């Protein structure tokens, strides 16, 4: 029973860690686009 609990905990921690890295990557990309977009628009005009 304890082994199963530990396995579930390990999987959850691993999963949340992956989710956090994906979310932080998304935020960084979003910020990059947010800041780059006006500069690109100015360059084209």
VOGU-3710 file (C-alpha; in Angstrom, 3 decimals, decimal comma):
1> xxxxxxxxxx> 0,000/0,000/0,000  2,797/2,410/0,935  4,655/1,490/-2,272  1,577/2,357/-4,354  1,203/5,680/-2,511  4,870/6,505/-3,189  4,482/5,609/-6,877  1,393/7,817/-7,188  3,239/10,666/-5,446  6,259/10,276/-7,766
11> xxxxxxxxxx> 4,032/10,307/-10,872  2,086/13,353/-9,636  5,274/15,274/-8,815  6,756/14,383/-12,216  3,514/15,377/-13,968  3,184/18,709/-12,137  6,866/19,415/-12,835  6,287/18,836/-16,566  3,118/20,966/-16,492  4,975/23,793/-14,739
21> xxxxxxxxxx> 7,802/23,732/-17,299  5,272/23,736/-20,163  3,334/26,629/-18,588  6,514/28,639/-17,926  7,646/28,012/-21,533  4,241/29,206/-22,747  4,459/32,348/-20,614  7,968/33,120/-21,909  6,901/32,618/-25,534  3,776/34,718/-24,925
31> xxxxxxxxxx> 5,855/37,550/-23,458  8,351/37,338/-26,335  5,525/37,624/-28,901  3,855/40,402/-26,875  7,049/42,500/-26,883  8,221/41,599/-30,414  4,872/42,166/-32,186  4,810/46,011/-31,947  8,466/46,171/-33,058  7,708/44,001/-36,106
41> xxxxx> 4,677/46,151/-36,950  6,766/49,350/-36,695  9,459/47,853/-38,918  6,909/46,959/-41,633  5,183/50,360/-41,668
//
